[in-house]
Amino acid sequence: MDGYFYSILVVGLVSTVMCLVAGLMKKAPNDPTILSVLAVELALLVYLVGSIVRVALGERIAGETWEFWGYMITALMIPLGAVYWAVLERTRWSNFVLAAVGVTIMVMAARMNQIWY
């Protein structure tokens, strides 16, 4: 396990809790919930850059390379799609979609970590 995984775990968990609480309080998506999901995206971008640097410096991915990069590309698209949804449909249910992002990305980051090591 590395710092990238732990940072995504923390940011994803905080984002999930924020969005879930907002949804349970019957609030529409607002700046804090949308920004929390964008923070997940930022953590993924840092992971992407770090992964590219590590590979460029000669570190090898233990599992299938295509699988790791497939997870990475997919993970980068999920938060953007959820934010797009939340901006278009400003109902409390969009907060539950935003909450699902954090959990989904945490699982995907765990799998990427397994593939890397």
CORKA-V405800 format. One record per backbone hydrogen bond with DSSP energy under -1.0 kcal/mol. CO is the residue of the C=O (numbers start at 0). NH is the residue of the N-H. E is the energy in kcal/mol with one decimal. If there is no record, write none. Layout:
# CORKA-V405800
CO,NH,E ; CO,NH,E
This chain:
# CORKA-V405800
1,5,-1.9 ; 2,6,-2.6 ; 3,7,-2.1 ; 4,8,-2.4 ; 5,9,-2.4 ; 6,10,-2.6 ; 7,11,-2.7 ; 8,12,-2.0 ; 9,13,-2.5 ; 10,14,-2.5 ; 11,15,-2.4 ; 12,16,-2.4 ; 13,17,-2.5 ; 14,18,-2.5 ; 15,19,-2.6 ; 16,20,-2.6 ; 17,21,-2.1 ; 18,22,-2.3 ; 19,23,-2.6 ; 20,24,-1.8 ; 21,26,-2.6 ; 22,25,-1.5 ; 29,33,-2.6 ; 30,34,-3.0 ; 31,35,-1.7 ; 32,36,-1.5 ; 33,37,-2.0 ; 34,38,-1.8 ; 35,39,-1.2 ; 36,40,-1.9 ; 37,41,-2.3 ; 38,42,-2.4 ; 39,43,-2.1 ; 40,44,-2.2 ; 41,45,-2.2 ; 42,46,-2.1 ; 43,47,-2.6 ; 44,48,-2.6 ; 45,49,-2.8 ; 46,50,-2.5 ; 47,51,-2.5 ; 48,52,-2.5 ; 49,53,-2.5 ; 50,54,-2.4 ; 51,55,-2.5 ; 52,56,-1.9 ; 53,58,-2.4 ; 54,57,-1.6 ; 63,67,-1.9 ; 64,68,-2.3 ; 65,69,-2.0 ; 66,70,-2.4 ; 67,71,-2.3 ; 68,72,-2.5 ; 69,73,-2.3 ; 70,74,-3.0 ; 71,75,-2.0 ; 72,76,-1.1 ; 73,77,-1.5 ; 76,80,-2.2 ; 77,81,-2.3 ; 78,82,-2.5 ; 79,83,-2.2 ; 80,84,-2.2 ; 81,85,-2.7 ; 82,86,-2.3 ; 83,87,-2.0 ; 84,88,-3.0 ; 88,90,-1.9 ; 90,93,-1.2 ; 92,96,-1.5 ; 93,97,-2.5 ; 94,98,-2.2 ; 95,99,-1.7 ; 98,102,-1.1 ; 99,103,-2.5 ; 100,104,-3.0 ; 101,105,-2.1 ; 102,106,-2.1 ; 103,107,-2.4 ; 104,108,-2.8 ; 105,109,-2.0 ; 106,110,-2.0 ; 107,111,-2.6 ; 108,112,-2.3 ; 109,113,-1.9 ; 110,114,-2.4 ; 111,115,-2.5 ; 112,116,-2.2 ; 114,62,-2.8 ; 115,61,-2.3
